[in-house]
Amino acid sequence: MSKVDFPDRSVSITEYGAVAGDSLNLSGEAINLAIVELSRQGGGTVIVPEGTFYTGPITMKSNVNLHVSEGATLKFVPDVSLYMPAVLTRWEGIDCYNARPLIYAYGETNIAITGKGTIDGGAGPDNWWKRQREIERRDFRPSPEAPVMKASRLRLLEMGENHVPVGQRVFDETDCLRPQTVNFYRCKTVLIEGVTMLNSPFWVIHPLFCDDLTVRGVTIVNDGPNGDGCDPESCRNVLIEDCVFDTGDDCIAIKSGRNEDGRRWNTPSENIIVRNCTMADGHGGVVIGSEISGGFRNLYVDNCRMDSPNLDRVIRIKTSTARGGLIENIYVRNVEVGQCREAVLRINLNYERNENARRGFYPEVRNVLLENVSCSSSDYALWFSGLEDRTNISGIVLRNCSFDGVKAGESHVDGLIGDV
């Protein structure tokens, strides 16, 4: 993996007019100007000093490190108009032009977000999150905007299925879907290190078609709907280490595109290491899918700790005959689980059975090894949902694992399963 390297040159955003504590005069223009000018000079570090800086979207440029100092907070303002015009991204695995992510980059090289400070996405039940319909276990009440956002999501899904040109899949201020906090698209040599990230409108870290990405020492607390922590999509050579996740959805979810768009690009995620991480709340600790139509290979999970009554699963693979994709070579070792709700390992080839999409794209999961994995409390140790007409789950190996406090049964199996 290539590593970031920046010239010994730095500027403070206050030199460009940013003022701490001023919620009426936002700092976004100053921050973006500092990034652009430093990149033009060959790169360096843009420093966010101590204090709270209110801002709109930030665009990263090559050879720039955005350093959020200890005691500093970047506080994003939840005014939808600030995140227009729409930019090219993916939303739930489908290509589109949507609201600008809070921190965005396209086609940049050698970029970083570092520091001991805080990135606060500014989302909550009174703004971005109310665009999502009511979900279980969270106190989010339906709002008049929720039906509009549901319609936007369904329209995007239909656009993907019907091969509508991406340039026509445009969402504006009235109907846009919730943006990610960090979306780096087709970037190379990326570092995100040290920061605390809170209150994302949607997924927190979403690298897309990126190579050589490191996420290190990051704390993510995001209780909102679809509040995934880190979702590398069609990325290669990724290291996620020493991070803490406490999320309203999957802690880490590896993806490679949804249905027609995923197959069109046919770019798998591959070579991903997750180590020395801690997971609390979440639908899954380390997840593959469900937007995995481009496939995935080579996951190594080591020395992680997971524990929460609100953690549904530890390792989860979710896909379907609408997704397809080959998922292979999953190695998990030295994982200690205090408690999880449902199962330590769940493999589901029948995810979202009622999705209105083309079928007949048969997913396959093979070569999954769990070694030195322990759990003190769960409903099941293993839960497999295979296909009914063919055996597409195989090569599942458990070595020196212990599953205590199993409440409902050691395993649940439906459909056809190969060697376990």
NORQUIQUI-V716964 format. One record per run of one state. SS is the DSSP state (2 for helix, 1 for strand, 0 for the rest). FROM is the first residue (numbers start at 1). TO is the last residue. If there is no record, write none. Layout:
# NORQUIQUI-V716964
ss=SS from=FROM to=TO
ss=SS from=FROM to=TO
This chain:
# NORQUIQUI-V716964
ss=0 from=1 to=9
ss=1 from=10 to=12
ss=2 from=13 to=16
ss=0 from=17 to=27
ss=2 from=28 to=40
ss=0 from=41 to=43
ss=1 from=44 to=48
ss=0 from=49 to=50
ss=1 from=51 to=55
ss=0 from=56 to=57
ss=1 from=58 to=59
ss=0 from=60 to=63
ss=1 from=64 to=68
ss=0 from=69 to=71
ss=1 from=72 to=76
ss=0 from=77 to=79
ss=2 from=80 to=83
ss=0 from=84 to=86
ss=1 from=87 to=91
ss=0 from=92 to=93
ss=1 from=94 to=98
ss=0 from=99 to=102
ss=1 from=103 to=106
ss=0 from=107 to=108
ss=1 from=109 to=114
ss=0 from=115 to=117
ss=1 from=118 to=120
ss=0 from=121 to=127
ss=2 from=128 to=131
ss=0 from=132 to=145
ss=2 from=146 to=161
ss=0 from=162 to=165
ss=2 from=166 to=168
ss=0 from=169 to=169
ss=1 from=170 to=170
ss=0 from=171 to=181
ss=1 from=182 to=185
ss=0 from=186 to=187
ss=1 from=188 to=193
ss=0 from=194 to=195
ss=1 from=196 to=198
ss=0 from=199 to=204
ss=1 from=205 to=205
ss=0 from=206 to=207
ss=1 from=208 to=208
ss=0 from=209 to=210
ss=1 from=211 to=216
ss=0 from=217 to=218
ss=1 from=219 to=222
ss=0 from=223 to=229
ss=1 from=230 to=230
ss=0 from=231 to=232
ss=1 from=233 to=233
ss=0 from=234 to=235
ss=1 from=236 to=241
ss=0 from=242 to=243
ss=1 from=244 to=247
ss=0 from=248 to=251
ss=1 from=252 to=255
ss=0 from=256 to=256
ss=1 from=257 to=257
ss=0 from=258 to=258
ss=2 from=259 to=265
ss=0 from=266 to=268
ss=1 from=269 to=275
ss=0 from=276 to=277
ss=1 from=278 to=279
ss=0 from=280 to=281
ss=1 from=282 to=282
ss=0 from=283 to=285
ss=1 from=286 to=289
ss=0 from=290 to=291
ss=1 from=292 to=292
ss=0 from=293 to=295
ss=1 from=296 to=306
ss=0 from=307 to=310
ss=1 from=311 to=311
ss=0 from=312 to=312
ss=1 from=313 to=318
ss=0 from=319 to=325
ss=1 from=326 to=337
ss=0 from=338 to=342
ss=1 from=343 to=348
ss=0 from=349 to=363
ss=1 from=364 to=375
ss=0 from=376 to=377
ss=1 from=378 to=385
ss=0 from=386 to=392
ss=1 from=393 to=399
ss=0 from=400 to=401
ss=1 from=402 to=403
ss=0 from=404 to=405
ss=1 from=406 to=414
ss=0 from=415 to=420
